[in-house]
Amino acid sequence: MNAISFTTLERGKATVDAASLEALSAQIRGTVLREGDAAYDEVRGIWNGMIDRRPGLIVCCVGASDVVIAVNFARENRLLVCVRGGGHNIAGSAVCDGGLMIDLSLMKSVRVDVAAKRAWVGPGATLADVDRETQAFGLALPTGINSTTGIAGLTLGGGFGWITRKFGLTIDNLVSADVVTADGKLLRASQSENPDLFWALRGGGGNFGVVTAFEFQLHQFGPQVLSGLVVHPFADAAKVLSEYREALETAPDELTCWVVMRQAPPLPFLPAEWHGKEVLVLAMCYCGDAQAGEKATQKLRAIGTPIADVVGLNPFTGWQQAFDPLLAPGARNYWKSHDFTELSDGVVEVTTAAIARLPGPECEIFFGHVGGAAGRVTADATAFPQRSSHFVMNVHARWREPAMDRACIDWARGIYDAARPYAAGTAYVNFMPEDEVDRVEAAYGGNYSRLLEIKQRYDPQNLFRVNQNLRAKEGLRAA
Ligand SMILES: Cc1cc2nc3c(=O)[nH]c(=O)nc-3n(C[C@H](O)[C@H](O)[C@H](O)COP(=O)(O)OP(=O)(O)OC[C@H]3O[C@@H](n4cnc5c(N)ncnc54)[C@H](O)[C@@H]3O)c2cc1C
């Protein structure tokens, strides 16, 4: 093995000699990859095709001891270090140029204790892995809506999806986490052990260490769920959104309904003449008894004159994957998001006008519907601050050709700017692109100063900085 010239924490260069690299490799139970190795490109590749970074070395860990060795090696050599879970972060924070990448994607184990309704989950597991193991025993964890997302990054930022209003955010179901901190120690974080670290991990992202195992509380749920799509012509969008908003005022926690505005993909249940035309989709899910669900979804399904209504009983694991085909890895992606406490007329005007000038067939605007149980946790109970938000808008620009970069990014930014007056001010760190490093402080609202104090205690040198970093100047942009 030859020496490697790495990027350092201070963005300089440092050469690590061959003997040190060989000693590292010999200690690791997993594998060590460098440029030229067969799996190097696959492991450094992530969901967002805009990101193309080349780590100096990748340590593919298979256990906590590998993570300890990798963290110590990075710290002792002052190497820039990045951590890869599922590789879905829009900012590309799983990968850095020239640094040491700690890859956790092989650590996929999910162990369920059926009697205790608990799951122990490895940091390389995807949401699909978690669903598969938990649903096999009639249990579920609230996570996100795209099953190839990594449980690790999703959890550390908060985590919300179809059953969040009933069972809370993913972090509200976190019981404990094993964490390798910057000094190479393996700590347990829970309400009773290192409670400040536990508070910070629940929303504070990858700032505090490398989580090597998550312990979650599960809920009895499934295997079938009343769920599906109601598709409207976009010409009716303003009316549909106004009635949607009204219907949700009395929605029980069991009912979740997201909005998607985009051009219709060629879905088999849509008449061919609608393919490629602008539509508004109500995507709904009832987290409870199907008969009660039929009643609870009535108001939403009675809105306007839909093109299609395919709400029915689906396997929960299938519904969790419903949007996967539209969100497959590899495309170029750029996101802008806001939290809203309500869907005001101003937001409706801004977003519906933007759909009239979509820059491409895969660009879309989502409104995630939250609140419910997630909204009844106080804003300072965990690091995740935006408990009063009812809707999270994600402007999702998605395209294939680099020549479209400018048009798509500008489209997303324009909507973000125009919608800002109606927004809550906080932001979901898991939706922040790499040019939003300066937004991290605002994103955390009243929890920012406590997060900084805890960061200082657990990671004074900011070893974990390739993320939505609490010390913005040292964070992602410079990576
Ligand atoms: C298509 C798509 C759909 C999505 N839908 C939802 C949704 O419905 N709900 C929702 O809440 N979010 C959603 N997200 C956002 C998602 O939560 C974030 O992208 C999240 O960061 C993904 O985690 P990951 O492990 O896959 O990503 P990665 O890019 O691997 O990691 C994300 C960040 O977490 C850090 N990290 C990862 N693992 C660890 C670890 N074990 N210890 C310490 N730090 C770690 C990384 O360094 C990185 O900074 C979606 C994302 C995509 C791309």
The ligand as an SDF file (V2000), in Angstrom:
LIG
                    3D

 53 58  0  0  0  0  0  0  0  0999 V2000
  -35.5750   10.4000   -1.4900 C   0  0  0  0  0  0  0  0  0  0  0  0
  -35.5260   10.8470   -0.0600 C   0  0  0  0  0  0  0  0  0  0  0  0
  -36.6740   10.8430    0.6980 C   0  0  0  0  0  0  0  0  0  0  0  0
  -36.6300   11.2760    2.0180 C   0  0  0  0  0  0  0  0  0  0  0  0
  -37.7740   11.2440    2.7590 N   0  0  0  0  0  0  0  0  0  0  0  0
  -37.7240   11.5830    4.0680 C   0  0  0  0  0  0  0  0  0  0  0  0
  -38.8590   11.4540    4.8910 C   0  0  0  0  0  0  0  0  0  0  0  0
  -39.9180   11.0390    4.4590 O   0  0  0  0  0  0  0  0  0  0  0  0
  -38.7520   11.8050    6.1830 N   0  0  0  0  0  0  0  0  0  0  0  0
  -37.5880   12.2510    6.7190 C   0  0  0  0  0  0  0  0  0  0  0  0
  -37.5620   12.5320    7.9110 O   0  0  0  0  0  0  0  0  0  0  0  0
  -36.4930   12.3930    5.9600 N   0  0  0  0  0  0  0  0  0  0  0  0
  -36.5320   12.0700    4.6530 C   0  0  0  0  0  0  0  0  0  0  0  0
  -35.4240   12.2000    3.8770 N   0  0  0  0  0  0  0  0  0  0  0  0
  -34.2470   12.8720    4.4190 C   0  0  0  0  0  0  0  0  0  0  0  0
  -33.3380   11.9190    5.1500 C   0  0  0  0  0  0  0  0  0  0  0  0
  -33.7980   11.8010    6.4700 O   0  0  0  0  0  0  0  0  0  0  0  0
  -31.9020   12.4700    5.1460 C   0  0  0  0  0  0  0  0  0  0  0  0
  -31.4490   12.5160    3.8240 O   0  0  0  0  0  0  0  0  0  0  0  0
  -30.9510   11.6540    5.9980 C   0  0  0  0  0  0  0  0  0  0  0  0
  -29.7920   12.4230    6.1980 O   0  0  0  0  0  0  0  0  0  0  0  0
  -30.5960   10.3460    5.3320 C   0  0  0  0  0  0  0  0  0  0  0  0
  -29.8180    9.5450    6.1570 O   0  0  0  0  0  0  0  0  0  0  0  0
  -28.7820    8.5060    5.5120 P   0  0  0  0  0  0  0  0  0  0  0  0
  -28.2100    7.7200    6.6140 O   0  0  0  0  0  0  0  0  0  0  0  0
  -29.4150    7.8180    4.3860 O   0  0  0  0  0  0  0  0  0  0  0  0
  -27.7590    9.5180    4.8740 O   0  0  0  0  0  0  0  0  0  0  0  0
  -26.2050    9.7900    4.9620 P   0  0  0  0  0  0  0  0  0  0  0  0
  -25.9870   10.7630    3.8660 O   0  0  0  0  0  0  0  0  0  0  0  0
  -25.4110    8.5550    4.9820 O   0  0  0  0  0  0  0  0  0  0  0  0
  -26.0490   10.4800    6.3480 O   0  0  0  0  0  0  0  0  0  0  0  0
  -26.6780   11.6980    6.6560 C   0  0  0  0  0  0  0  0  0  0  0  0
  -25.8780   12.4640    7.7020 C   0  0  0  0  0  0  0  0  0  0  0  0
  -25.8880   11.7440    8.9260 O   0  0  0  0  0  0  0  0  0  0  0  0
  -24.5590   11.4120    9.3090 C   0  0  0  0  0  0  0  0  0  0  0  0
  -24.5720   10.0320    9.7740 N   0  0  0  0  0  0  0  0  0  0  0  0
  -25.0220    8.9580    9.0900 C   0  0  0  0  0  0  0  0  0  0  0  0
  -24.9140    7.8690    9.8590 N   0  0  0  0  0  0  0  0  0  0  0  0
  -24.3980    8.2580   11.0300 C   0  0  0  0  0  0  0  0  0  0  0  0
  -24.0690    7.5920   12.2320 C   0  0  0  0  0  0  0  0  0  0  0  0
  -24.2730    6.2900   12.3960 N   0  0  0  0  0  0  0  0  0  0  0  0
  -23.5490    8.3050   13.2430 N   0  0  0  0  0  0  0  0  0  0  0  0
  -23.3440    9.6400   13.1130 C   0  0  0  0  0  0  0  0  0  0  0  0
  -23.6400   10.3310   12.0050 N   0  0  0  0  0  0  0  0  0  0  0  0
  -24.1650    9.6330   10.9720 C   0  0  0  0  0  0  0  0  0  0  0  0
  -23.7290   11.5560    8.0670 C   0  0  0  0  0  0  0  0  0  0  0  0
  -22.4090   11.8970    8.3480 O   0  0  0  0  0  0  0  0  0  0  0  0
  -24.4210   12.6470    7.3320 C   0  0  0  0  0  0  0  0  0  0  0  0
  -23.9730   13.8940    7.7920 O   0  0  0  0  0  0  0  0  0  0  0  0
  -35.4220   11.7400    2.5650 C   0  0  0  0  0  0  0  0  0  0  0  0
  -34.2640   11.7450    1.7890 C   0  0  0  0  0  0  0  0  0  0  0  0
  -34.3080   11.2960    0.4880 C   0  0  0  0  0  0  0  0  0  0  0  0
  -33.0810   11.3510   -0.3410 C   0  0  0  0  0  0  0  0  0  0  0  0
  1  2  1  0
  2  3  1  0
  2 52  2  0
  3  4  2  0
  4  5  1  0
  4 50  1  0
  5  6  2  0
  6  7  1  0
  6 13  1  0
  7  8  2  0
  7  9  1  0
  9 10  1  0
 10 11  2  0
 10 12  1  0
 12 13  2  0
 13 14  1  0
 14 15  1  0
 14 50  1  0
 15 16  1  0
 16 17  1  0
 16 18  1  0
 18 19  1  0
 18 20  1  0
 20 21  1  0
 20 22  1  0
 22 23  1  0
 23 24  1  0
 24 25  2  0
 24 26  1  0
 24 27  1  0
 27 28  1  0
 28 29  2  0
 28 30  1  0
 28 31  1  0
 31 32  1  0
 32 33  1  0
 33 34  1  0
 33 48  1  0
 34 35  1  0
 35 36  1  0
 35 46  1  0
 36 37  1  0
 36 45  1  0
 37 38  2  0
 38 39  1  0
 39 40  1  0
 39 45  2  0
 40 41  1  0
 40 42  2  0
 42 43  1  0
 43 44  2  0
 44 45  1  0
 46 47  1  0
 46 48  1  0
 48 49  1  0
 50 51  2  0
 51 52  1  0
 52 53  1  0
M  END
$$$$
